[in-house]
Amino acid sequence: MAYSLKNIGLNDFRKFLIHLGLNHVRTKGSHEIWARKDLTRPVIIQSSKDPVPQFIIKSNLRTLGLISEDLFKYLNSQN
């Protein structure tokens, strides 16, 4: 499957975060907060939006110090 940042499912993005060693810390309303000790900021996703909006993915990849190709490589390895 060809991926773009517009069609990343919520479960796929959660699996990606787990793969990177992030832990689900808490849920507040419809926002999930994920963290890892070495990150300066938590990763926040909206659990009510599926697929995950493009701007949220871009922002979280920036927080993680990754680029979209890293996400695509992971998703392609899962298929």
Biopython code that builds the backbone (N, CA, C, O; Angstrom):
import numpy as np
from Bio.PDB.StructureBuilder import StructureBuilder

atoms = [
    (1, "MET", "N", (0.847, -1.187, 0.000)),
    (1, "MET", "CA", (0.000, 0.000, 0.000)),
    (1, "MET", "C", (0.887, 1.243, 0.000)),
    (1, "MET", "O", (1.858, 1.322, 0.753)),
    (2, "ALA", "N", (0.556, 2.185, -0.827)),
    (2, "ALA", "CA", (1.279, 3.453, -0.873)),
    (2, "ALA", "C", (0.725, 4.372, 0.217)),
    (2, "ALA", "O", (-0.484, 4.584, 0.309)),
    (3, "TYR", "N", (1.602, 4.898, 1.019)),
    (3, "TYR", "CA", (1.181, 5.758, 2.119)),
    (3, "TYR", "C", (1.458, 7.217, 1.794)),
    (3, "TYR", "O", (2.396, 7.555, 1.073)),
    (4, "SER", "N", (0.617, 8.055, 2.347)),
    (4, "SER", "CA", (0.881, 9.486, 2.384)),
    (4, "SER", "C", (0.513, 9.922, 3.796)),
    (4, "SER", "O", (-0.126, 9.168, 4.530)),
    (5, "LEU", "N", (0.903, 11.109, 4.174)),
    (5, "LEU", "CA", (0.594, 11.566, 5.526)),
    (5, "LEU", "C", (-0.892, 11.807, 5.734)),
    (5, "LEU", "O", (-1.338, 12.041, 6.857)),
    (6, "LYS", "N", (-1.659, 11.748, 4.649)),
    (6, "LYS", "CA", (-3.094, 11.997, 4.754)),
    (6, "LYS", "C", (-3.887, 10.748, 5.135)),
    (6, "LYS", "O", (-5.040, 10.859, 5.552)),
    (7, "ASN", "N", (-3.290, 9.558, 5.000)),
    (7, "ASN", "CA", (-4.079, 8.350, 5.235)),
    (7, "ASN", "C", (-3.458, 7.405, 6.258)),
    (7, "ASN", "O", (-3.556, 6.187, 6.107)),
    (8, "ILE", "N", (-2.822, 7.942, 7.295)),
    (8, "ILE", "CA", (-2.245, 7.119, 8.353)),
    (8, "ILE", "C", (-3.320, 6.892, 9.415)),
    (8, "ILE", "O", (-3.816, 7.836, 10.030)),
    (9, "GLY", "N", (-3.662, 5.639, 9.613)),
    (9, "GLY", "CA", (-4.693, 5.294, 10.588)),
    (9, "GLY", "C", (-4.207, 5.474, 12.022)),
    (9, "GLY", "O", (-3.006, 5.441, 12.294)),
    (10, "LEU", "N", (-5.141, 5.663, 12.919)),
    (10, "LEU", "CA", (-4.833, 5.885, 14.327)),
    (10, "LEU", "C", (-4.104, 4.683, 14.926)),
    (10, "LEU", "O", (-3.111, 4.859, 15.632)),
    (11, "ASN", "N", (-4.576, 3.474, 14.660)),
    (11, "ASN", "CA", (-3.919, 2.283, 15.203)),
    (11, "ASN", "C", (-2.512, 2.106, 14.637)),
    (11, "ASN", "O", (-1.604, 1.691, 15.357)),
    (12, "ASP", "N", (-2.325, 2.414, 13.362)),
    (12, "ASP", "CA", (-0.993, 2.327, 12.764)),
    (12, "ASP", "C", (-0.033, 3.311, 13.432)),
    (12, "ASP", "O", (1.121, 2.974, 13.696)),
    (13, "PHE", "N", (-0.511, 4.526, 13.705)),
    (13, "PHE", "CA", (0.350, 5.527, 14.339)),
    (13, "PHE", "C", (0.659, 5.142, 15.779)),
    (13, "PHE", "O", (1.773, 5.370, 16.251)),
    (14, "ARG", "N", (-0.312, 4.560, 16.489)),
    (14, "ARG", "CA", (-0.053, 4.069, 17.852)),
    (14, "ARG", "C", (1.020, 2.985, 17.842)),
    (14, "ARG", "O", (1.925, 3.000, 18.676)),
    (15, "LYS", "N", (0.923, 2.042, 16.901)),
    (15, "LYS", "CA", (1.918, 0.967, 16.801)),
    (15, "LYS", "C", (3.303, 1.538, 16.505)),
    (15, "LYS", "O", (4.305, 1.040, 17.016)),
    (16, "PHE", "N", (3.357, 2.580, 15.682)),
    (16, "PHE", "CA", (4.619, 3.246, 15.380)),
    (16, "PHE", "C", (5.216, 3.853, 16.649)),
    (16, "PHE", "O", (6.419, 3.737, 16.883)),
    (17, "LEU", "N", (4.390, 4.495, 17.463)),
    (17, "LEU", "CA", (4.874, 5.092, 18.704)),
    (17, "LEU", "C", (5.389, 4.020, 19.660)),
    (17, "LEU", "O", (6.420, 4.209, 20.307)),
    (18, "ILE", "N", (4.687, 2.911, 19.751)),
    (18, "ILE", "CA", (5.133, 1.804, 20.601)),
    (18, "ILE", "C", (6.460, 1.254, 20.090)),
    (18, "ILE", "O", (7.356, 0.944, 20.876)),
    (19, "HIS", "N", (6.580, 1.134, 18.774)),
    (19, "HIS", "CA", (7.816, 0.652, 18.149)),
    (19, "HIS", "C", (9.004, 1.549, 18.510)),
    (19, "HIS", "O", (10.126, 1.067, 18.661)),
    (20, "LEU", "N", (8.755, 2.835, 18.645)),
    (20, "LEU", "CA", (9.805, 3.792, 18.984)),
    (20, "LEU", "C", (10.096, 3.844, 20.479)),
    (20, "LEU", "O", (10.983, 4.580, 20.910)),
    (21, "GLY", "N", (9.363, 3.076, 21.271)),
    (21, "GLY", "CA", (9.622, 3.022, 22.704)),
    (21, "GLY", "C", (8.842, 4.027, 23.527)),
    (21, "GLY", "O", (9.173, 4.261, 24.689)),
    (22, "LEU", "N", (7.814, 4.625, 22.948)),
    (22, "LEU", "CA", (6.996, 5.560, 23.708)),
    (22, "LEU", "C", (5.946, 4.780, 24.501)),
    (22, "LEU", "O", (5.513, 3.700, 24.100)),
    (23, "ASN", "N", (5.556, 5.348, 25.619)),
    (23, "ASN", "CA", (4.534, 4.742, 26.466)),
    (23, "ASN", "C", (3.323, 5.662, 26.528)),
    (23, "ASN", "O", (3.449, 6.886, 26.568)),
    (24, "HIS", "N", (2.144, 5.038, 26.534)),
    (24, "HIS", "CA", (0.909, 5.808, 26.696)),
    (24, "HIS", "C", (0.827, 6.202, 28.159)),
    (24, "HIS", "O", (0.677, 5.347, 29.031)),
    (25, "VAL", "N", (0.924, 7.507, 28.428)),
    (25, "VAL", "CA", (0.955, 8.003, 29.793)),
    (25, "VAL", "C", (-0.450, 8.193, 30.344)),
    (25, "VAL", "O", (-0.766, 7.740, 31.444)),
    (26, "ARG", "N", (-1.289, 8.870, 29.565)),
    (26, "ARG", "CA", (-2.658, 9.125, 30.030)),
    (26, "ARG", "C", (-3.515, 9.580, 28.856)),
    (26, "ARG", "O", (-3.007, 9.897, 27.781)),
    (27, "THR", "N", (-4.808, 9.603, 29.082)),
    (27, "THR", "CA", (-5.760, 10.154, 28.127)),
    (27, "THR", "C", (-6.545, 11.229, 28.846)),
    (27, "THR", "O", (-7.061, 11.013, 29.942)),
    (28, "LYS", "N", (-6.630, 12.382, 28.223)),
    (28, "LYS", "CA", (-7.407, 13.477, 28.795)),
    (28, "LYS", "C", (-8.376, 13.924, 27.722)),
    (28, "LYS", "O", (-7.977, 14.497, 26.709)),
    (29, "GLY", "N", (-9.645, 13.662, 27.949)),
    (29, "GLY", "CA", (-10.649, 13.942, 26.925)),
    (29, "GLY", "C", (-10.403, 13.019, 25.753)),
    (29, "GLY", "O", (-10.366, 11.799, 25.915)),
    (30, "SER", "N", (-10.237, 13.584, 24.584)),
    (30, "SER", "CA", (-9.954, 12.764, 23.402)),
    (30, "SER", "C", (-8.488, 12.868, 22.991)),
    (30, "SER", "O", (-8.145, 12.549, 21.853)),
    (31, "HIS", "N", (-7.624, 13.307, 23.897)),
    (31, "HIS", "CA", (-6.203, 13.443, 23.597)),
    (31, "HIS", "C", (-5.398, 12.387, 24.347)),
    (31, "HIS", "O", (-5.523, 12.234, 25.562)),
    (32, "GLU", "N", (-4.577, 11.667, 23.602)),
    (32, "GLU", "CA", (-3.685, 10.681, 24.196)),
    (32, "GLU", "C", (-2.303, 11.299, 24.309)),
    (32, "GLU", "O", (-1.798, 11.904, 23.364)),
    (33, "ILE", "N", (-1.691, 11.136, 25.496)),
    (33, "ILE", "CA", (-0.362, 11.673, 25.736)),
    (33, "ILE", "C", (0.606, 10.491, 25.804)),
    (33, "ILE", "O", (0.431, 9.569, 26.601)),
    (34, "TRP", "N", (1.630, 10.543, 24.948)),
    (34, "TRP", "CA", (2.658, 9.512, 24.864)),
    (34, "TRP", "C", (3.989, 10.151, 25.216)),
    (34, "TRP", "O", (4.238, 11.299, 24.846)),
    (35, "ALA", "N", (4.858, 9.422, 25.933)),
    (35, "ALA", "CA", (6.126, 10.008, 26.352)),
    (35, "ALA", "C", (7.243, 8.961, 26.352)),
    (35, "ALA", "O", (7.012, 7.752, 26.359)),
    (36, "ARG", "N", (8.456, 9.493, 26.343)),
    (36, "ARG", "CA", (9.673, 8.696, 26.463)),
    (36, "ARG", "C", (10.665, 9.561, 27.231)),
    (36, "ARG", "O", (10.656, 10.782, 27.080)),
    (37, "LYS", "N", (11.508, 8.963, 28.038)),
    (37, "LYS", "CA", (12.387, 9.725, 28.932)),
    (37, "LYS", "C", (13.266, 10.745, 28.225)),
    (37, "LYS", "O", (13.500, 11.828, 28.761)),
    (38, "ASP", "N", (13.756, 10.422, 27.034)),
    (38, "ASP", "CA", (14.696, 11.321, 26.366)),
    (38, "ASP", "C", (14.031, 12.465, 25.601)),
    (38, "ASP", "O", (14.731, 13.334, 25.081)),
    (39, "LEU", "N", (12.713, 12.490, 25.519)),
    (39, "LEU", "CA", (12.010, 13.555, 24.790)),
    (39, "LEU", "C", (11.755, 14.748, 25.704)),
    (39, "LEU", "O", (11.458, 14.584, 26.888)),
    (40, "THR", "N", (11.872, 15.935, 25.148)),
    (40, "THR", "CA", (11.624, 17.144, 25.927)),
    (40, "THR", "C", (10.143, 17.480, 26.003)),
    (40, "THR", "O", (9.700, 18.186, 26.909)),
    (41, "ARG", "N", (9.378, 16.965, 25.038)),
    (41, "ARG", "CA", (7.934, 17.215, 25.002)),
    (41, "ARG", "C", (7.211, 15.898, 24.776)),
    (41, "ARG", "O", (7.766, 14.985, 24.165)),
    (42, "PRO", "N", (5.980, 15.787, 25.262)),
    (42, "PRO", "CA", (5.222, 14.572, 24.971)),
    (42, "PRO", "C", (4.660, 14.610, 23.548)),
    (42, "PRO", "O", (4.556, 15.671, 22.932)),
    (43, "VAL", "N", (4.309, 13.449, 23.053)),
    (43, "VAL", "CA", (3.630, 13.322, 21.765)),
    (43, "VAL", "C", (2.145, 13.236, 22.074)),
    (43, "VAL", "O", (1.726, 12.417, 22.893)),
    (44, "ILE", "N", (1.351, 14.068, 21.429)),
    (44, "ILE", "CA", (-0.079, 14.113, 21.705)),
    (44, "ILE", "C", (-0.839, 13.835, 20.419)),
    (44, "ILE", "O", (-0.589, 14.454, 19.384)),
    (45, "ILE", "N", (-1.777, 12.884, 20.503)),
    (45, "ILE", "CA", (-2.637, 12.581, 19.359)),
    (45, "ILE", "C", (-4.089, 12.627, 19.806)),
    (45, "ILE", "O", (-4.404, 12.394, 20.973)),
    (46, "GLN", "N", (-4.951, 12.928, 18.872)),
    (46, "GLN", "CA", (-6.386, 12.941, 19.147)),
    (46, "GLN", "C", (-6.952, 11.568, 18.843)),
    (46, "GLN", "O", (-6.856, 11.087, 17.713)),
    (47, "SER", "N", (-7.541, 10.938, 19.843)),
    (47, "SER", "CA", (-8.079, 9.602, 19.639)),
    (47, "SER", "C", (-9.431, 9.621, 18.934)),
    (47, "SER", "O", (-9.959, 8.567, 18.578)),
    (48, "SER", "N", (-9.988, 10.799, 18.733)),
    (48, "SER", "CA", (-11.272, 10.889, 18.047)),
    (48, "SER", "C", (-11.118, 11.097, 16.541)),
    (48, "SER", "O", (-12.112, 11.098, 15.816)),
    (49, "LYS", "N", (-9.891, 11.273, 16.064)),
    (49, "LYS", "CA", (-9.639, 11.526, 14.642)),
    (49, "LYS", "C", (-8.961, 10.313, 14.012)),
    (49, "LYS", "O", (-7.842, 9.953, 14.379)),
    (50, "ASP", "N", (-9.648, 9.692, 13.067)),
    (50, "ASP", "CA", (-9.065, 8.565, 12.344)),
    (50, "ASP", "C", (-9.449, 8.688, 10.888)),
    (50, "ASP", "O", (-10.639, 8.600, 10.584)),
    (51, "PRO", "N", (-8.526, 8.883, 9.970)),
    (51, "PRO", "CA", (-7.076, 8.866, 10.128)),
    (51, "PRO", "C", (-6.562, 10.111, 10.846)),
    (51, "PRO", "O", (-7.253, 11.123, 10.964)),
    (52, "VAL", "N", (-5.329, 9.997, 11.319)),
    (52, "VAL", "CA", (-4.701, 11.092, 12.057)),
    (52, "VAL", "C", (-4.450, 12.244, 11.091)),
    (52, "VAL", "O", (-3.881, 12.036, 10.019)),
    (53, "PRO", "N", (-4.870, 13.462, 11.459)),
    (53, "PRO", "CA", (-4.638, 14.615, 10.577)),
    (53, "PRO", "C", (-3.154, 14.823, 10.275)),
    (53, "PRO", "O", (-2.286, 14.580, 11.114)),
    (54, "GLN", "N", (-2.898, 15.270, 9.076)),
    (54, "GLN", "CA", (-1.530, 15.432, 8.574)),
    (54, "GLN", "C", (-0.691, 16.359, 9.451)),
    (54, "GLN", "O", (0.481, 16.073, 9.697)),
    (55, "PHE", "N", (-1.266, 17.457, 9.925)),
    (55, "PHE", "CA", (-0.484, 18.418, 10.715)),
    (55, "PHE", "C", (-0.086, 17.825, 12.063)),
    (55, "PHE", "O", (0.951, 18.199, 12.610)),
    (56, "ILE", "N", (-0.875, 16.920, 12.606)),
    (56, "ILE", "CA", (-0.539, 16.270, 13.877)),
    (56, "ILE", "C", (0.633, 15.308, 13.672)),
    (56, "ILE", "O", (1.544, 15.251, 14.498)),
    (57, "ILE", "N", (0.609, 14.563, 12.585)),
    (57, "ILE", "CA", (1.707, 13.648, 12.285)),
    (57, "ILE", "C", (3.004, 14.431, 12.076)),
    (57, "ILE", "O", (4.045, 14.061, 12.619)),
    (58, "LYS", "N", (2.947, 15.502, 11.298)),
    (58, "LYS", "CA", (4.143, 16.311, 11.044)),
    (58, "LYS", "C", (4.716, 16.882, 12.342)),
    (58, "LYS", "O", (5.927, 16.843, 12.559)),
    (59, "SER", "N", (3.852, 17.405, 13.192)),
    (59, "SER", "CA", (4.284, 17.990, 14.456)),
    (59, "SER", "C", (4.927, 16.936, 15.353)),
    (59, "SER", "O", (5.963, 17.185, 15.970)),
    (60, "ASN", "N", (4.311, 15.768, 15.422)),
    (60, "ASN", "CA", (4.852, 14.714, 16.276)),
    (60, "ASN", "C", (6.146, 14.132, 15.722)),
    (60, "ASN", "O", (7.029, 13.762, 16.496)),
    (61, "LEU", "N", (6.279, 14.044, 14.410)),
    (61, "LEU", "CA", (7.541, 13.584, 13.829)),
    (61, "LEU", "C", (8.662, 14.571, 14.143)),
    (61, "LEU", "O", (9.792, 14.164, 14.416)),
    (62, "ARG", "N", (8.351, 15.870, 14.103)),
    (62, "ARG", "CA", (9.329, 16.888, 14.468)),
    (62, "ARG", "C", (9.769, 16.719, 15.926)),
    (62, "ARG", "O", (10.957, 16.813, 16.237)),
    (63, "THR", "N", (8.800, 16.468, 16.815)),
    (63, "THR", "CA", (9.105, 16.251, 18.229)),
    (63, "THR", "C", (10.021, 15.051, 18.409)),
    (63, "THR", "O", (10.913, 15.067, 19.256)),
    (64, "LEU", "N", (9.801, 14.011, 17.613)),
    (64, "LEU", "CA", (10.592, 12.785, 17.696)),
    (64, "LEU", "C", (11.929, 12.886, 16.964)),
    (64, "LEU", "O", (12.778, 12.005, 17.103)),
    (65, "GLY", "N", (12.119, 13.940, 16.195)),
    (65, "GLY", "CA", (13.354, 14.107, 15.430)),
    (65, "GLY", "C", (13.415, 13.187, 14.223)),
    (65, "GLY", "O", (14.499, 12.779, 13.806)),
    (66, "LEU", "N", (12.253, 12.856, 13.655)),
    (66, "LEU", "CA", (12.166, 11.960, 12.506)),
    (66, "LEU", "C", (11.585, 12.682, 11.306)),
    (66, "LEU", "O", (11.114, 13.814, 11.413)),
    (67, "ILE", "N", (11.625, 12.010, 10.157)),
    (67, "ILE", "CA", (11.005, 12.534, 8.945)),
    (67, "ILE", "C", (9.941, 11.538, 8.482)),
    (67, "ILE", "O", (9.876, 10.411, 8.972)),
    (68, "SER", "N", (9.128, 11.961, 7.551)),
    (68, "SER", "CA", (8.008, 11.128, 7.112)),
    (68, "SER", "C", (8.471, 9.803, 6.512)),
    (68, "SER", "O", (7.757, 8.806, 6.615)),
    (69, "GLU", "N", (9.647, 9.769, 5.888)),
    (69, "GLU", "CA", (10.154, 8.523, 5.315)),
    (69, "GLU", "C", (10.386, 7.460, 6.384)),
    (69, "GLU", "O", (10.228, 6.268, 6.119)),
    (70, "ASP", "N", (10.762, 7.888, 7.599)),
    (70, "ASP", "CA", (10.935, 6.931, 8.699)),
    (70, "ASP", "C", (9.614, 6.243, 9.029)),
    (70, "ASP", "O", (9.577, 5.036, 9.266)),
    (71, "LEU", "N", (8.547, 7.006, 9.042)),
    (71, "LEU", "CA", (7.218, 6.450, 9.288)),
    (71, "LEU", "C", (6.809, 5.517, 8.154)),
    (71, "LEU", "O", (6.285, 4.432, 8.407)),
    (72, "PHE", "N", (7.042, 5.924, 6.915)),
    (72, "PHE", "CA", (6.672, 5.095, 5.763)),
    (72, "PHE", "C", (7.450, 3.777, 5.752)),
    (72, "PHE", "O", (6.889, 2.733, 5.421)),
    (73, "LYS", "N", (8.739, 3.816, 6.112)),
    (73, "LYS", "CA", (9.548, 2.591, 6.175)),
    (73, "LYS", "C", (8.957, 1.625, 7.179)),
    (73, "LYS", "O", (8.850, 0.428, 6.913)),
    (74, "TYR", "N", (8.566, 2.155, 8.352)),
    (74, "TYR", "CA", (7.961, 1.302, 9.366)),
    (74, "TYR", "C", (6.655, 0.696, 8.867)),
    (74, "TYR", "O", (6.433, -0.507, 9.003)),
    (75, "LEU", "N", (5.797, 1.521, 8.294)),
    (75, "LEU", "CA", (4.502, 1.023, 7.805)),
    (75, "LEU", "C", (4.666, -0.017, 6.713)),
    (75, "LEU", "O", (3.926, -1.000, 6.687)),
    (76, "ASN", "N", (5.620, 0.177, 5.807)),
    (76, "ASN", "CA", (5.857, -0.798, 4.748)),
    (76, "ASN", "C", (6.430, -2.096, 5.294)),
    (76, "ASN", "O", (6.181, -3.161, 4.729)),
    (77, "SER", "N", (7.183, -2.032, 6.368)),
    (77, "SER", "CA", (7.749, -3.248, 6.953)),
    (77, "SER", "C", (6.682, -4.072, 7.673)),
    (77, "SER", "O", (6.875, -5.263, 7.914)),
    (78, "GLN", "N", (5.570, -3.449, 8.012)),
    (78, "GLN", "CA", (4.495, -4.150, 8.703)),
    (78, "GLN", "C", (3.580, -4.914, 7.754)),
    (78, "GLN", "O", (2.794, -5.752, 8.197)),
    (79, "ASN", "N", (3.669, -4.642, 6.468)),
    (79, "ASN", "CA", (2.801, -5.309, 5.486)),
    (79, "ASN", "C", (3.479, -6.488, 4.850)),
    (79, "ASN", "O", (2.887, -7.158, 4.003)),
]
sb = StructureBuilder()
sb.init_structure("model")
sb.init_model(0)
sb.init_chain("A")
sb.init_seg("    ")
for serial, (resi, resn, name, xyz) in enumerate(atoms, 1):
    if name == "N":
        sb.init_residue(resn, " ", resi, " ")
    sb.init_atom(name, np.array(xyz, "f"), 0.0, 1.0, " ", f" {name:<3s}", serial, name[0])
structure = sb.get_structure()
